[in-house]
Amino acid sequence: MEKWKFQGNQGLKSSAVSVRGVFNVLMQSISKEKEVVHLCRVDPTDNPLFSADPVAAHAVSTAAHSGNFNGYPPTFGLPQARRAIAEYLSRDLPNKLSAEDVYVTVGATQAIEIILPSVFATPGANILLPRPGFPQYETRAALCGLEVRHFDLLPNSSWEVDIDSLEALADDKTMAMVLISPSNPCGNVFTYQHLKRVAETARKLGIFVISDEVYAHIAFGSNPFVPMGVFSSIVPVITLGSISKRWILPGWRFGWIATCDPHGIFQKTGIAANIERNMEITSDPPTFMQAAIPEILERTNDEFYSKNLDITREAANALYERFKEIPSLICPHKPDGAMAVMVQINLSQIEGIADDVDFCVKLAKEESLLILPGVIVGLKNWLRVSFGLERSAIEEGLSRLKAFCLRHAKMSQQISA
Ligand SMILES: *Cc1c(COP(=O)(O)O)cnc(C)c1O
């Protein structure tokens, strides 16, 4: 034993909290008696009502058959892919992007992997992350030695950023903040006014904004989707996107980084150079996939988007209505975007359950129902429930959840109920 000089990375061991990791643990707890219902991960291909637009397969097959895209792609992406993404994003932006503002990535996951080390400027640098949030940011920050500080999202104010807590966290080592809208895990969509306030706060703090817009346009309530890049003249913004959610193509592993920065601050501060150095040492999306992107972005039918939005809205509403029937669960905000929502467990009404992880493990065991413990996204004793699913799965899942909560309800509650 003592002969060996190597050992596992302790940082990875302690920080690698991931949705997939927990998913695998919960899967092991499943009882074999009932068919499994998944309300745990967000993979829109789990919903048989969603199917990719045939435009996408056509585009990829044309690119592959052409034989022109078998070589290594350029480091930052094929020019036509970068241009198409810039044009697509610019439709919603006052300051238009050019192809040079866009870098293609292996999904938004790789975009996170590339951005976070680029933020690390000086020893002790820190980044501000939302709580609840998306665990990839914490894990990746830990791996590149970036200190993480959390600002709160307020459940009773439509999950808006607690601006005071944001301001209180920042110091001279703070480089950037992350914002996710439409939000996974909260299911809200920030308003124009709120995003503007966040942009002004970030400017005051001298930090830039990393805007995770993987759920861009998946907004089905009263707040329309507003890209953070709209405020790029106030604060420089790095937008992350991908085709995983809106186009129902998570397995195609294609995403992007876009720098929305009309004043060229990323150039001046060296952030752009850092991104480019990182891109030189990481892998790229397959070349034929890049070649297919212009057609996918330009030719996907509007009916495809609107039909999927209707399905998502219906699923979210059904879920929200069913939560009201379960007294020990509290859903503070009716979801109006993305594909997941946060629900609080009122532990005082429940017996024999220690916390959210215990809740989810027992739920898997007793009901073959998979839900993500809130602690994974930063909120202990909450649950994250995904609704990118067909109605029957939601109805079945919520029936089981209700049965579970009633079975574990405190005696006094059962009598009064
Ligand atoms: C799904 C998701 C990602 C990762 O997207 P990929 O393109 O599939 O890698 C990033 N951020 C959020 C908030 C997500 O929900």
The ligand as an SDF file (V2000), in Angstrom:
LIG
                    3D

 15 15  0  0  0  0  0  0  0  0999 V2000
  -29.4460   20.0490  -19.0820 C   0  0  0  0  0  0  0  0  0  0  0  0
  -28.7300   21.2030  -18.5290 C   0  0  0  0  0  0  0  0  0  0  0  0
  -27.4060   21.4930  -18.8870 C   0  0  0  0  0  0  0  0  0  0  0  0
  -26.5750   20.5720  -19.7250 C   0  0  0  0  0  0  0  0  0  0  0  0
  -27.0000   20.5500  -21.0140 O   0  0  0  0  0  0  0  0  0  0  0  0
  -26.3120   19.6380  -22.1280 P   0  0  0  0  0  0  0  0  0  0  0  0
  -26.3790   20.4670  -23.3310 O   0  0  0  0  0  0  0  0  0  0  0  0
  -27.1600   18.4130  -22.2460 O   0  0  0  0  0  0  0  0  0  0  0  0
  -24.9270   19.3020  -21.7260 O   0  0  0  0  0  0  0  0  0  0  0  0
  -26.8230   22.6470  -18.3970 C   0  0  0  0  0  0  0  0  0  0  0  0
  -27.4900   23.4770  -17.5820 N   0  0  0  0  0  0  0  0  0  0  0  0
  -28.7560   23.2220  -17.1850 C   0  0  0  0  0  0  0  0  0  0  0  0
  -29.4350   24.1720  -16.2630 C   0  0  0  0  0  0  0  0  0  0  0  0
  -29.4060   22.0680  -17.6390 C   0  0  0  0  0  0  0  0  0  0  0  0
  -30.6410   21.8000  -17.2060 O   0  0  0  0  0  0  0  0  0  0  0  0
  1  2  1  0
  2  3  1  0
  2 14  2  0
  3  4  1  0
  3 10  2  0
  4  5  1  0
  5  6  1  0
  6  7  2  0
  6  8  1  0
  6  9  1  0
 10 11  1  0
 11 12  2  0
 12 13  1  0
 12 14  1  0
 14 15  1  0
M  END
$$$$
